[in-house]
Amino acid sequence: MNYNCLGIIYTYKCNFNCSICCFNCSPYLEEKIKYEEAFNVISSAIDLGIGLIGFTGGEPFLYYDEILNLMKNFKNKAAFTITTNGYWATSIVKTEEIVKELVTNGLRGLKLSIDEYHLKNIDIQNIKNILNICKSYNIRVIIGSTILSESKVSNFIDELKIELADIGFFFHYCYPIGRAKEVFKEENFITNKNIKIKCYEPNTITVAPNGDVYPCGSMLGIVKRRKLGNINEDNLMNIVNNKNKNISDFENYLKTEYLKFKDKGIDFIDTCHICYEIHKN
């Protein structure tokens, strides 16, 4: 497998506890990757030819100083993206200070997690601040919006209609895992009876806060049976080289297993959901 992106789940701590969260993130979780471990795994990823590093969580901006220092150390060797809820963009001045500092140190793009569930905690003006400042610095922004069958998206989209010009925007279905499984009923999740099996995250390798390594960029790929190794027990290069797999073979395996579920009348959301159900135990 040829990986071109390293995803680091920097922490499971978040300043909010959204109902749709797949990891049960909350202000009460302290689990995070150690700075030294993050430094070493980024260095190893660069040695492997990986040139894009993505920070996610939880809320990675809770450890802004650490992430900024990592970017400063590797800005000449890699580009960076960060996924955030945007809580920090409380004024246009503060937003510009942060974005300018990140851009100077290798920021390639931001992904904003924005939907009716996140906006219960985030002022929509924060999002406007980020979108407007990032445009002025030519930083790519993608908005990811989680939806269920009951979701109402027209209100916040209408409020952002000016700022959303030239912004990447995509909806992704909420999965019945983590807190979402506890909060919502089965009928709230949007399923698909005819799924075309395709692995959408084959070129991203993800490191969890405890150092576990997974050959997937999806939140549903963080399951024990897909674990490749742990960066505290072996270096990333050995982990990747020892566990290389052909993606075509993996997709064929998923297709075979999917048919077994389908014969039982079980519906799924997408390929990632199928993969999770196969590997979760």
Secondary structure, DSSP 8 states (H G I E B T S, - for coil): ----EEEEE-BSB-S---TT-SS--BTT---B--HHHHHHHHHHHHHTT--EEEEESS-GGGGHHHHHHHHHHHTTT-EEEEEE--TT--SHHHHHHHHHHHHHTTEEEEEEE-STTGGGTS-HHHHHHHHHHHHHTT-EEEEEEEE-TT---HHHHHHTTTTTTT-EEEEEE--SSHHHHHHS-GGGS--BSS-----S-TTEEEE-TTSEEES-SSGGG-SGGG--EETTTS-HHHHHHHT---HHHHHHHHHHHHHHHHHTT--BSSHHHHHHHHH--
